[in-house]
């Protein structure tokens, strides 16, 4: 980090919640952000990341574009209220993390700083003897135009990666895009009502109708920021909730309960996109 022009700082673990409210990221981090009041009832947050702190520091110290680029980093304890915390090093609520933040005068400068960091991390992994794979990734609550992750293939890993050895395309499944497959055209048959009593899976329905699962659709109901969402997807694949959340531009996304579906006047298991606009 030092060779790449970074300056190491010690940053506060306790942060005023108002810093997060100014950027709106208190909502983006939502339940992952640990918050509590002090004795004067002023809201504080345990830092899951430090963009807000760095921006506030820069507002006091950066007077001109001549002060840029500015690269600062730290290696400290951070806190996130993970929904499924685990022991060890992965998915814990309290963890040690190394972060670097860059401030630049323009987008070209940002790209240069970004590429410096890519090279710095590649050097670190090479010295550690780790065969790290650079993959495109979803930015999540951190935000930003581009995001990459370094992945090391291991049996204990939780993420899945799409990789093409021919073109070197690599992406996390939450970010990966595929080329649209050719759609086979066939005779369009008239709509016919078919009873599928007792069938609860796409596999059962497809076998009953004697068609491949890829020729069926399935409907999945979600609650996105309090609103019922009717997601329709090809029967042989699953909804990627990260991608759906990005398409909807929502902060909170979860599966709808049966009671919420029924309250909307929908019969669970018999919903159809036909007639919906």
Secondary structure, DSSP 8 states (H G I E B T S, - for coil): -TTTT-EE----SEEEHHHHHHHTHHHHHGGGS-EEE-TT--EEEE-S--HHHHHHHHHHH--SGGG--EEEEEEEEEE---TT--STTSS-SEEEEEEEEEE-SSHHHHHHHHHHHHHHHHHHHHHHT---EEEE---GGG--S--EEEE---TT----EEE-TTT--EEETTT---------------------TT--SHHHHHHHHT--GGG-EEEEEEEETTEEEEEEEETTS---HHHHHHHHT-S-EEE--HHHHHHTT--TT----TT--
